[in-house]
Amino acid sequence: SDPYYIDQSVFIIRLFVHKEYSPFFISAVLNSYVSHFWFFQQKRQGNQLQIDKEVLVNFPIRRISFVTPKNEREELVKEFKRLYNEWIE
């Protein structure tokens, strides 16, 4: 395997398949501008974020109760993907 070289501290989050949260959802949330702002307010070394277990455990991910039936949500996702592909081409 190829070696990895890192010039700063690295924090690895191993994402498992979870019945409530998709790894894609977690990645999208953690890489958002809003979470960057929140992390910046929590803990840092100078201007560099310090994201450790303590910070992640307290990260506010709100639970969403879906009221739209599952089959309707699935149809909406299909429609979104179709529109996305139409615009991307």
Secondary structure as GFF3:
##gff-version 3
##sequence-region A 1 89
A	DSSP	alpha_helix	23	30	.	.	.	ID=ss1
A	DSSP	alpha_helix	33	42	.	.	.	ID=ss2
A	DSSP	beta_strand	44	45	.	.	.	ID=ss3
A	DSSP	beta_strand	48	49	.	.	.	ID=ss4
A	DSSP	alpha_helix	53	57	.	.	.	ID=ss5
A	DSSP	alpha_helix	70	88	.	.	.	ID=ss6
###
